Amino acid sequence: FLLPYFLKYKWNILSLISAGILIIPVSSIFDNYYFSQFHLVLLGWLYGWSLLILLISIISKGKSYGYIDEKAH
């Protein structure tokens, strides 16, 4: 579902990081997230972290391109 976004808009560093995380295969994440609580939070939520980074990227692009109005009406 994110492919249209990645193909339509210019990439910044946050989009590149998010895309890099999303390239990691699901099987490698499932093989390694159960070792400890740290691995569960970091690796088990890896795709969630990637989506959060992508959301920050989208919001920052909106402000830089003037899509998000600075003044609340």
PLY file of the C-alpha trace (Angstrom):
ply
format ascii 1.0
element vertex 73
property float x
property float y
property float z
element edge 72
property int vertex1
property int vertex2
end_header
0.00 0.00 0.00
2.98 2.34 0.37
4.34 1.76 -3.12
2.33 4.61 -4.72
3.73 7.03 -2.16
7.30 5.91 -2.79
6.85 6.20 -6.56
5.03 9.55 -6.64
6.97 11.80 -4.27
10.60 12.80 -4.00
12.51 10.94 -1.34
14.21 12.65 1.57
16.50 10.97 4.08
13.59 9.82 6.27
11.81 8.22 3.31
15.04 6.47 2.40
15.45 5.10 5.93
11.84 3.92 5.98
12.20 2.19 2.61
15.42 0.55 3.78
13.68 -0.86 6.84
10.74 -2.12 4.77
13.12 -4.09 2.53
14.06 -6.39 5.44
12.24 -9.72 4.99
9.53 -10.61 7.51
11.06 -14.03 8.14
14.32 -12.54 9.39
12.40 -10.30 11.78
10.35 -13.22 13.13
13.50 -15.31 13.59
15.19 -12.74 15.83
12.64 -10.77 17.84
12.04 -13.27 20.67
15.57 -13.31 22.18
14.92 -10.60 24.79
12.57 -7.75 25.64
14.93 -5.35 23.85
14.76 -7.43 20.67
10.98 -7.61 20.96
10.65 -3.82 21.11
13.27 -3.03 18.51
12.83 -5.84 15.99
9.25 -6.90 16.64
8.03 -3.40 15.92
10.44 -2.73 13.06
7.75 -2.16 10.46
5.85 0.01 12.92
8.98 2.11 13.45
9.32 2.39 9.69
5.75 3.63 9.30
6.30 6.16 12.08
9.44 7.46 10.34
7.50 7.68 7.08
4.70 9.62 8.78
7.22 12.11 10.13
8.65 12.42 6.62
5.22 13.09 5.12
4.38 15.71 7.74
7.71 17.48 7.27
7.28 17.46 3.47
3.82 18.94 3.84
5.16 21.83 5.88
8.08 22.47 3.53
5.90 22.45 0.40
3.24 24.65 1.98
0.54 21.98 2.04
-0.03 22.35 5.76
-1.26 25.80 6.67
0.74 27.38 9.48
-2.20 29.55 10.60
-5.25 27.90 12.11
-8.44 29.46 10.78
0 1
1 2
2 3
3 4
4 5
5 6
6 7
7 8
8 9
9 10
10 11
11 12
12 13
13 14
14 15
15 16
16 17
17 18
18 19
19 20
20 21
21 22
22 23
23 24
24 25
25 26
26 27
27 28
28 29
29 30
30 31
31 32
32 33
33 34
34 35
35 36
36 37
37 38
38 39
39 40
40 41
41 42
42 43
43 44
44 45
45 46
46 47
47 48
48 49
49 50
50 51
51 52
52 53
53 54
54 55
55 56
56 57
57 58
58 59
59 60
60 61
61 62
62 63
63 64
64 65
65 66
66 67
67 68
68 69
69 70
70 71
71 72
